[in-house]
């Protein structure tokens, strides 16, 4: 039983991590916490559902197009809503993302209604994997693997490509990056596009596990923020570790302490950890020149 709880916690934590990574990409480059990340992911997932059910595409085709929509959505949001706010107080952009959250939620309800849908997945009914004698559900293994691949891909992009170096330069100092020829506005658009892509991945992974509706990403977004803060949003590996830890604590607390108070217990532990180390367990303090 304990092993199953651990695997379930790691799988849930991996889903939190994918959303938290989407948040961390935008936050690291633009210093904006995107509170519309969940609704952007939800909208992309509904697009994939429509392509799957109404257009009749295969799951892989619909999913890839949904991911493309998520990437494009992130770029458009940055260009249309966030870019005009560059230079103003960061609170203005944060409030704009809160407003966008409400707009996208209402738009999805207008198009698809507020009923629930079943989003199929080729992994839902696959045979379990056997790892070191432990039976791991295929869906859980996919969630963990996708989160690891996403972190590896983003880390490689940031360290070993010109685009990644431009993103890091823009995140350090926009003025100096501009003087050195780094187009920070384009870097911002790329960051938002990557955030939209990662969020779409999370939506497609979580939708088969629960019913698809307009509220699918609400709780996931809160837990992604919590797990990211616990691990440290300044580090992608910290985000991943923090979200895995959140999933484990949540699962074990629900099983061994109280299922009805599992979330309260989990967040109490997070608050205590952040009181001791405000930048997160694996985060780094960002020094700024003033």
Secondary structure, 3 states (H helix, E strand, C coil): CHHHHHHHHHHHHHHHHHHHHHHHHHHHHHCCCCCCHHHHHHHHHHHHHHHHHHHCCCHHHHHHHHHHHHHHHHHHHHHHHHHHHCCCCHHHHHHHHHHHHHHHHHHHHHHHCCCCECCCCCCCCCCCEEECCEEECHHHHHHHHHHHHHHHHHHHHHHHCHHHHHHHHHHHCHHHHHHCCCCHHHHHHHHHHHHHHHHHHHHHHHHCCCCECCCCCHHHHHHHHHHHHHHCCCCHHHHHHHHHHHHHHHHHHHHHCCCCCHHHHHHHHHHHHHHHCCCCCCCCCCCCCC
